[in-house]
């Protein structure tokens, strides 16, 4: 999995860096880290991230609620439903794709 992610992230970073360097040099510099001549374009957050397998609806809903709370933790809004790009917002208007029930198994091992 790490090889696949490295391939995807590496290509994406390279293409986006090239695009920014050509069209928005100031923004490109914003993404550069390091000192002096040794600056390096960094598009992705450092670290490997945290992957998890979600095997049932309860685990899926728990992760969704955690993610939906990010704009609240970041003090962008005071409720997840107020973040226009959130699934909480789309569920509020009956446009969501996640079922409401949390007791239905999604995948079987």
ZIGIHU-V763815 format. One line per field, one symbol per residue. ss: DSSP state (A for helix, B for strand, O for the rest). psi: psi as a letter, one per 20 degrees, with the letter a starting at -180 (. if undefined). burial: # if it has 16 or more other ideal C-beta (glycine too) atoms within 10 Angstrom, else .. Layout:
ss=???
psi=???
burial=???
This chain:
ss=OAAAAAAAAAAAAAAAAAAAAAAOAAAAAAOBBOOAAAOBBOOOOOOOOOOOOOOOAAAAAAAAAAAAOAAAAOOOOOOAAAOOOOAAAAAAOOOOOOOOOOOOOOOOO
psi=hhgggggghgggggghgggghhhmhghghhiqraqcikqppohqqqriaoqqpoirhghghghghgghighghjkhrjqhiiohjqhhghhhjkjripqhpijppgqp.
burial=................#..#.......#..#.........#..............##..##..#...#..##.......##.#..####.#..................
